[in-house]
Amino acid sequence: MNFAFTEEQDAIRESVARFSADVLAPGYRARDRAGVIERPLIRQLGEMGLLGGELPEEFGGSGLDCITSGLIVEEISRGDFNVGYLPLLVSLNGQIIASHATPELAHAWLPDIIAGQNIPCIALTEPQGGSDAANLRLKAERKGDVYVLNGEKTSISMADQADVAVVFARSGTVEQRASGISAFLVPMDLPGITTTRFEDNGQRAIGRGSIFFDNVEVPAGNLMGAEGKGFKQVMQGFDYSRALIGLQCLAVAQQSLDETWKWLTERQAFGQHLSAFQGLTHPLAEFQTYVQAARLQCFHALWLKDNKLPHNAEAAMNKWWGPKLAFDVVKQCLLAHGHTGWGEDLPFAQRLRDVLGLQIGDGTAQIMKNIIAREYLPR
């Protein structure tokens, strides 16, 4: 067993960490207020090779392993949690496109996505089904050389910022459930597509909203994979993104811990540094232990993926534990800072709002525990 990163991985991590601290962290609150991640910054991420690095080189990727991609997400998220969602989105959508789109379609879109020129989103959730992800009603009807899409997707991250969407629609009957769902790569500027944005408590720079499809004609060549097989494609992709989400959230937790350990050595009360009070240090020591363990679990899942081993349960563990633990850690760090932690001059309140959303999005804790239970119950 070797828990060390390679020299190349350490070098990449250190480079991204400097960029995150110098460029991303100072704009974290401003992006939240503006409700947007600026396009020049996204292109800069692409130029630095920080988007879709694990995707094949023929599409503009760097052929990195998934562990290295996890390090990139982790270090970006330390500076700005919301910007950390971009490499995750590119990795999730990019793997679906690279694996299931036609070569012509993949070559038409993936290089610009990896370069930060085009932003992807994934459109799965619908109003009548959140955790019941297979309960889709958005209709895809074949008419000659096109599929005509009608319906609504909701709770879609980056809905009003995305240039292209991986859309899951029902090409079969409702009774077929998952077996009647197909996947399409849909440019967001097609006639008949409109979007809205929700007023959310957190993740405002990412944004979340609905996408409406009104007789949207999508070329038949934009079908990805076989008709009726789309749902299985996205479920496999989530095994990867859930490990990245765990690292995205845990990065915020570790950054908050680092800042709070430092604060305890600087602040004084009753004639002593706060670090002398076990009531403050013991909760942090406990959370530091949990964060260390959860982080290793995320990288274990990525190691399993790199080695083409099953990692369904491990990914689910990452997804329910990481966001919950991060919220609890940031809350404790805020409290340790006292009245100064509650103000908007420090980032703890925004971090709380941001990480809380991922206890819902991309699979709730209850669904993740169902997945884990299914893996461990006797066959």
Disulfide bonds with the S-S distance in Angstrom:
none
